[in-house]
Amino acid sequence: MVRHQRLHDAMKHMMDAPFGWGIGDVRDIEQWDPRLQVLDVATLPDIAAIFRDRVAKRHRLAARLVGTLVPGLARAYRLSRVSLGA
């Protein structure tokens, strides 16, 4: 994502604040500080399935197809829930 952000349809308009780095596995941050804890990580297909009642059927189908046909792309967009500790 960081490498290709200028090509992304939304990000290319926000290049005054570009992403400077990315992380392959968000769980790596748990080793930075013991207070950091990754609670959940979900890909777009996961989110479409979890929020089935809120996601249009065509989007659920598209997410499932992407997850099956292009798994690398499905994993590129992840939503992570992290606890920052007390």
C-alpha positions, 0 to 999 in steps of 0.5 A, spaced: 500 500 500 505 504 501 509 503 495 503 504 490 499 509 494 499 514 489 495 510 484 490 509 489 483 512 487 482 516 494 489 516 496 492 520 490 488 526 492 491 526 499 499 526 498 500 532 502 500 527 508 503 520 505 504 514 508 511 513 510 511 506 512 507 500 513 507 493 517 506 486 514 503 484 520 500 488 525 501 483 531 509 485 530 507 492 534 506 487 540 513 487 541 515 494 541 511 495 548 508 490 552 502 495 553 500 494 546 495 488 544 492 486 538 485 484 539 482 483 532 485 483 525 479 483 519 480 483 512 475 486 507 472 479 506 472 478 514 468 484 515 463 483 509 461 476 513 461 479 520 457 485 518 453 481 513 446 485 515 450 492 514 453 490 507 450 489 501 449 482 498 453 485 491 459 487 496 459 481 500 459 477 493 465 481 491 469 481 497 468 473 497 470 473 490 476 477 491 478 473 497 478 467 493 481 469 487 486 475 489 487 473 496 493 478 497 489 484 495 484 481 500 489 481 505 492 488 503 486 492 506 485 490 514 482 493 519 485 492 526 483 493 533 489 494 538 489 496 545 494 501 547 494 499 555 492 503 561 
